[in-house]
Amino acid sequence: MKHTITILVENEFGVLTRVAGLFSARGYNIESLNVAPIMDATVSRMTLVTRGDERALEQIKKQLNKLIPVIKVDDISHAIHLEREMLLAKVVVSAESYDALIDLTDQAGAIIVDDHIDSHMIVEMTGRAEQLDLFLQQLEPFGVVEMTRTGPVGMRREAKGFSVTD
């Protein structure tokens, strides 16, 4: 089963290595990982996606909580939550395909962040993974030169926050 885990950690050198090492030592792959400081710059929020059974993930959560720089751990997979990813794609564009590509990005809710009418275009889209997958399929006929995705970031859909003080 897929698990999306949010982790608050002290924003210090070596934290990412410790967390990744914990997963590696137990034979679990990290499918995606996002880390960025929260409003309190001394704390970072990690969003980590992995796959595994409930029992093993419960052990990983316990081990994560034992790491000194880890402040809080939450597996949001079973909670009502939102997940979003961001995609950047560089696409071949010509004078003939330009209007069709503009129409496609508008329909998908994507934005053009770099535009070279007789060369390439870089588009950005944020949404659920399935939306990004579909958009990428629609871009393929134009010729995708390069793409990158963030992997999911997520949070619970409830009034209570996930912070150091909660």
Order of alpha helices (4+ residues) and beta strands (2+ residues): beta-alpha-beta-beta-alpha-beta-beta-alpha-beta-beta-alpha-beta-beta
